[in-house]
């Protein structure tokens, strides 16, 4: 089963898959509203705004596994993200990213190595995975790497879908 085929639910409880974004580069991030890294929502939204027209979609997965920093309901999370950071990118239902109840998307993503060659468990909130338009995980960025860091934007730009030639 590819990443595109794994069943998901949106934060609004609607069935979907990452396949809904096939052909686009995806930046998949586990997010939390009450974390020291929460201001990264601002950078993620700026990436969404800057690159959406060129084929990038940021996809957030709220997670409450790190210090209970995402305790809210789906409605509370949506309200916080839109009012505090103007988030327009899609958010999925709250999931576990580690442990026995790890969501199948994260079972796949955590096999990806970071720049230091380390795979395995998510370290904290705001760990980022870049997925190519073909559905391959091409980069992993640890939580303290800012969304707009040079290495992240370079990887995004290298994986944006090619413009159609007319």
C-alpha positions as CSV (number, residue, x, y, z in Angstrom):
1,X,0.0,0.0,0.0
2,X,1.4,3.4,-0.9
3,X,1.2,6.5,1.3
4,X,-1.5,7.7,-1.1
5,X,-3.8,4.8,-0.3
6,X,-3.8,4.9,3.5
7,X,-7.3,6.0,4.7
8,X,-7.3,9.3,6.6
9,X,-9.9,11.6,8.1
10,X,-9.7,15.3,7.9
11,X,-10.1,17.4,11.0
12,X,-13.7,17.9,9.9
13,X,-14.1,14.1,10.1
14,X,-14.3,13.6,6.3
15,X,-12.7,10.6,4.8
16,X,-9.7,11.3,2.6
17,X,-6.2,10.1,1.6
18,X,-2.9,11.7,0.8
19,X,-3.8,10.5,-2.7
20,X,-6.1,13.5,-2.9
21,X,-2.9,15.5,-3.3
22,X,-1.2,13.3,-5.8
23,X,0.9,15.2,-8.3
24,X,1.8,17.8,-5.6
25,X,4.7,18.0,-3.3
26,X,3.6,17.5,0.3
27,X,5.1,18.7,3.5
28,X,3.6,16.5,6.2
29,X,4.0,17.8,9.8
30,X,2.8,16.6,13.2
31,X,1.5,19.7,14.9
32,X,0.5,20.9,18.4
33,X,-1.1,24.1,19.7
34,X,0.6,24.4,23.1
35,X,4.2,23.7,22.3
36,X,7.3,25.8,22.3
37,X,7.5,25.1,18.6
38,X,3.9,26.1,17.9
39,X,5.1,29.4,16.2
40,X,6.3,27.1,13.4
41,X,2.6,27.2,12.2
42,X,3.4,30.7,10.9
43,X,6.3,29.4,8.8
44,X,4.3,26.5,7.6
45,X,1.5,28.8,6.5
46,X,4.0,31.1,4.7
47,X,5.3,28.1,2.8
48,X,1.8,27.1,1.9
49,X,1.1,30.6,0.6
50,X,4.4,30.9,-1.2
51,X,4.4,27.5,-3.0
52,X,0.7,26.5,-3.3
53,X,0.4,27.8,-6.8
54,X,3.6,25.9,-7.7
55,X,2.3,22.6,-6.4
56,X,3.0,22.3,-2.7
57,X,0.5,21.4,0.0
58,X,1.4,21.5,3.7
59,X,-0.6,18.8,5.6
60,X,-0.8,19.0,9.4
61,X,-1.5,16.0,11.7
62,X,-2.3,17.2,15.2
63,X,-0.8,14.9,17.8
64,X,-1.1,14.9,21.6
65,X,1.8,12.5,22.4
66,X,4.4,15.0,23.4
67,X,3.8,16.6,26.8
68,X,0.0,16.6,26.1
69,X,0.5,19.7,24.0
70,X,-2.5,19.1,21.7
71,X,-5.3,18.5,24.1
72,X,-8.0,20.3,22.2
73,X,-11.0,18.9,20.3
74,X,-11.0,19.1,16.5
75,X,-13.1,22.3,16.7
76,X,-10.7,23.9,19.2
77,X,-7.7,22.9,17.1
78,X,-9.3,24.4,13.9
79,X,-10.2,27.6,15.7
80,X,-6.8,28.0,17.2
81,X,-5.0,27.4,13.9
82,X,-7.1,29.8,11.9
83,X,-7.3,32.6,14.4
84,X,-3.8,32.4,15.8
85,X,-1.9,31.7,12.6
86,X,-4.3,32.0,9.7
87,X,-3.8,28.4,8.7
88,X,-5.3,27.5,5.3
89,X,-3.5,24.2,4.7
90,X,-5.4,21.0,5.4
91,X,-5.4,19.5,8.9
92,X,-6.1,15.8,9.5
93,X,-7.7,14.2,12.6
94,X,-5.5,14.0,15.7
95,X,-3.3,10.9,15.5
96,X,-0.5,9.0,17.3
97,X,2.8,9.2,15.5
98,X,4.7,6.8,17.8
99,X,3.9,3.6,19.8
100,X,1.5,0.8,19.4
101,X,-1.3,3.1,18.0
102,X,1.0,4.8,15.5
103,X,-1.1,5.9,12.5
104,X,-0.3,3.9,9.3
105,X,0.9,7.1,7.6
106,X,3.5,7.5,10.3
107,X,4.4,3.8,10.2
108,X,5.6,4.6,6.7
109,X,7.1,8.0,7.3
110,X,9.2,7.0,10.3
111,X,11.1,4.6,8.1
112,X,12.7,7.6,6.4
113,X,16.1,8.7,7.5
114,X,16.9,12.3,8.4
115,X,20.1,14.2,7.2
116,X,22.1,12.3,9.8
117,X,20.9,8.9,8.6
118,X,18.6,8.4,11.5
119,X,15.2,6.8,11.0
120,X,12.7,5.8,13.7
121,X,10.4,7.5,16.1
122,X,9.2,11.1,15.8
123,X,11.3,13.1,18.3
124,X,8.7,15.9,19.1
125,X,6.0,18.1,17.6
126,X,6.7,19.7,14.2
127,X,8.8,16.9,12.6
128,X,8.5,17.4,8.8
129,X,8.5,15.0,5.9
130,X,8.7,16.1,2.3
131,X,6.9,13.8,-0.2
132,X,7.5,14.2,-3.9
133,X,4.7,14.6,-6.4
134,X,5.1,10.9,-7.2
135,X,4.4,9.9,-3.6
136,X,8.0,9.1,-2.4
137,X,9.3,10.4,0.9
138,X,12.3,12.4,-0.1
139,X,13.4,14.3,3.0
140,X,12.9,14.3,6.8
141,X,13.5,17.4,8.9
142,X,13.6,17.2,12.7
143,X,11.4,19.4,14.9
144,X,13.8,22.2,15.6
145,X,14.4,22.8,11.9
146,X,12.3,25.9,11.0
147,X,9.9,25.4,8.1
148,X,11.5,28.2,6.2
149,X,15.1,27.0,6.8
150,X,17.3,27.0,3.7
151,X,17.5,23.2,3.6
152,X,13.7,22.9,3.7
153,X,13.0,25.4,1.0
154,X,15.7,24.0,-1.2
155,X,14.2,20.5,-0.9
156,X,10.7,21.9,-1.6
157,X,11.9,23.8,-4.6
158,X,13.7,20.7,-5.9
159,X,10.5,18.6,-5.6
160,X,7.8,20.9,-6.9
161,X,6.0,19.4,-9.9
162,X,7.3,20.4,-13.3
163,X,5.2,23.1,-14.9
164,X,3.1,21.9,-17.8
165,X,4.7,22.7,-21.2
166,X,2.2,24.0,-23.6
